[in-house]
Amino acid sequence: MKIRAGFEISYDCAQPTPMILQVSVHPSRQADLITWDGLQTDPRIPANTYHDTFGQFLPRHPRAGRAA
């Protein structure tokens, strides 16, 4: 089965709010992707990515602003 990744999420925070986003396709399914599953923000927000105990990639935005 092939997977088409893609979605749009909006949020609005009154002040900078740290966020951890669990939005990536599990690495075991990467070969099944027909579209890119990377994360883009507007405006650009720096993020660090780490693996959780289940092997998933989690982008962490330490001080996300009002919208992304």
CORQUIKA-V859884 format. One record per residue. N is the residue number from 1. RES is the residue in one letter. PSI is psi in degrees with one decimal (999 if undefined). Layout:
n=N res=RES psi=PSI
n=N res=RES psi=PSI
This chain:
n=1 res=M psi=132.8
n=2 res=K psi=148.2
n=3 res=I psi=129.9
n=4 res=R psi=110.3
n=5 res=A psi=145.7
n=6 res=G psi=136.5
n=7 res=F psi=168.3
n=8 res=E psi=130.3
n=9 res=I psi=137.4
n=10 res=S psi=145.5
n=11 res=Y psi=159.4
n=12 res=D psi=119.1
n=13 res=C psi=138.7
n=14 res=A psi=-23.1
n=15 res=Q psi=163.8
n=16 res=P psi=129.7
n=17 res=T psi=119.7
n=18 res=P psi=139.9
n=19 res=M psi=143.6
n=20 res=I psi=122.5
n=21 res=L psi=123.6
n=22 res=Q psi=77.5
n=23 res=V psi=4.0
n=24 res=S psi=152.4
n=25 res=V psi=139.4
n=26 res=H psi=138.4
n=27 res=P psi=-28.1
n=28 res=S psi=-14.4
n=29 res=R psi=5.8
n=30 res=Q psi=-38.7
n=31 res=A psi=-18.8
n=32 res=D psi=-5.0
n=33 res=L psi=137.8
n=34 res=I psi=-6.5
n=35 res=T psi=160.3
n=36 res=W psi=139.5
n=37 res=D psi=20.7
n=38 res=G psi=161.5
n=39 res=L psi=130.3
n=40 res=Q psi=139.6
n=41 res=T psi=152.9
n=42 res=D psi=109.0
n=43 res=P psi=165.7
n=44 res=R psi=133.7
n=45 res=I psi=127.8
n=46 res=P psi=142.8
n=47 res=A psi=148.0
n=48 res=N psi=141.8
n=49 res=T psi=137.2
n=50 res=Y psi=168.6
n=51 res=H psi=138.0
n=52 res=D psi=-175.9
n=53 res=T psi=-11.8
n=54 res=F psi=1.9
n=55 res=G psi=9.4
n=56 res=Q psi=149.2
n=57 res=F psi=130.3
n=58 res=L psi=113.1
n=59 res=P psi=134.6
n=60 res=R psi=120.8
n=61 res=H psi=105.0
n=62 res=P psi=-31.6
n=63 res=R psi=59.7
n=64 res=A psi=141.6
n=65 res=G psi=-139.6
n=66 res=R psi=-34.3
n=67 res=A psi=149.3
n=68 res=A psi=999
